[in-house]
Amino acid sequence: TPETWTFGELEQVMEGKQRPGHFSGVANIVSRLFTWTKADKAYFGEKDYQQILIIKDMVRQMGSSIEIIPCPIYRESDGLAASSRNKRLSQQARAIAPKIHEILTKSYQQKDFLSLSQIKSFVETEFDKLKEFELEYFTLADADTLKVVKVKEPNQKVIGFIAVWLDGVRLIDIQKYF
């Protein structure tokens, strides 16, 4: 197992761009876990969608047959994606944190009427209105390659990836559009 993994473009966007070396470290830990457990299946939450693609590529690089199974995001009753980071939010910040999912849901509801650039602008504008949030990024990307999508191709799966800062806590989420 390599000490330093490389994942090409998959690790150079979004989370990988913001946290250099993060995915190599994740791969070191997960590859050891897979080796020790001799697992044939592993389940990962879709909130960390980019990590799922990294793990799938790691499995390919290992020459392993472990099946990586994405699991739907578990959400709190108010829509906020479940995360251990949520506990670090103040009471006031926790009360408004569901705006992340709310804005993504509103953008999804408009997907048949707006271009991808209009969806991106809508999300960015909505967060600009909320001074408590600092939008780190909102990216519309191909579900398989994570390459930015400006114009959707037929049968292409497009996902919106978001990272925001709220009350000094970095929160991420995704929205599947097509």
N, C-alpha and C positions, 0 to 999 in steps of 0.2 A: 504494500500500500504506500503510495507516495506521501512524503512528509508535506509537500506543497502541491496541491492539486491546481489544475488550471481548467477553466470552463469556458474559455473564449468569450464571445459576446454575452453569454448568459450571465456572467459575473461582472460585466462592465456597465450595466445599466441599473437604475433604481437603487435597490438595497446594496448591490455590489459597488456601485459608484459612491454611495454615501458611506459605506463601511468597508474600505479596501481590506482584503485578506479574510474577511468574515467567513465567506463560503468555503475557503480552503480549510479553515479551522473546523467548521461544521462537518465537512467531508472527512477530516481526520477522525473526529469523534464517532460519527455515524458509521464509517467503514469499519472501525474497530468493534463497535457494537454489533454490526452485522456478522463480522468474523467470529466473535465470541459466542453469539447466540445461534449461529447457523440458521437464521431466520429464512423463511421462504416467502414471507409477505411482510410489508411494513406499511403502516397507515400514518399519513401526515395531513394536517389541516390545510385547507385551501387558502386561509388567510395568509399563509406563508407560501403562496403559489410559486414564486420565483425559487424558493428553496426546494420545492418539489421537483422542479425541472433540473435543478443542480443535482439533487440526489439521484434522479433517474440517470443523468449523465455519468455520475460517479459509479453507479451500478454497472453501466455499460463499460466504463473504463476498467472496472475490476474484472470484467468478464463473468459477472455473476448473473444468476437467473432470478434474483429476488424481485418479486412483484411489488411495485410501489403503488399504493392505493390512496388516491386523494379522498379526503373526507370533507363534507360540507362544513362551512364555518358555523361554529356554535356561537349563538348570539344571546346576550342578556335579554330579559323580557322587553327592554326598551330599544333593542336593535343594535346596541353597541357590541362589536365583535369581542368575544371573551378573550382576555389576556391578563397575565399576572401584572402587567403594567397598570391596569385599571385601578388597582388598589393604591397606587401612588398619587392618584388624582385627588385634589381637594373636593370637598362636598359640592361646592359650586361648579367646579370643572366637570365633575362626574355627572352633574345634572344636565350639562349642555353637550357632553361628549356624544350622545346619540345623533347629534346634528350631522356627524360624518356619514352615517348610514342613511339618514334622511335625505341628504343632498345627493348621494349616489343613487338612491332609489328614485328620486325625482328626475335625475338625468336619464336613468334607464327608461322611465315612463315616456320620455320624449325621444327615444332613440329612433323611432320610425319617422320622425318629423324633422330631426336635426342632422346635419352632417357631423362627422366626427370632430371637426374643428369647432363646431358650435357646441357640441357636448362638452368638450374641453373648456371652452370659454365660459359656459354656464357654470360648471363646477368651480372654476377659478374665481368667477365673479361672486358666487354665493359665499365662498370662504373669505373673499375680500370684505364682505359686509360684516363678517363676524370677527371683531377685533381680538377676541380671546384666542382665536386660532392663528397659527402661522403655517400656511401651506408650504411644505417642503417640495412636494411634487405631486402632480396628477398626470399620469401617462396612460395613453391608450395604446395597447401593444398587442401583437399577435400572440395567441395563447400558446403556440408551440415554440416560437423563436424569441419572443420578447422584443422583437424589433418594433419600433414606433410605427403605428399605422395612421396614415393621413387619409387614405381612401380605402374603404373596405372592398376586398375582392370577393367574388362569389364563393360561398362555402367557408370563408375565413372566420375563425373564431377570434373575437376581439374582447379583451378584458381591460377594465380601467383599474389602475393601481394607484393608491394614494398613501401618502405619508404626511401627517400633520403633527405639529407641536401644540400641546394644550397644557397649561400649568406646568411647564418644564418637562412634560412627559411626551415621548414620541409614540404616536399611534399609527398603525397601518391597517388597511382594509383593501378589499377588491370588490369590483362589480363586473359580472359577466354581462356583456351587451349582446353579442351575437354568437 
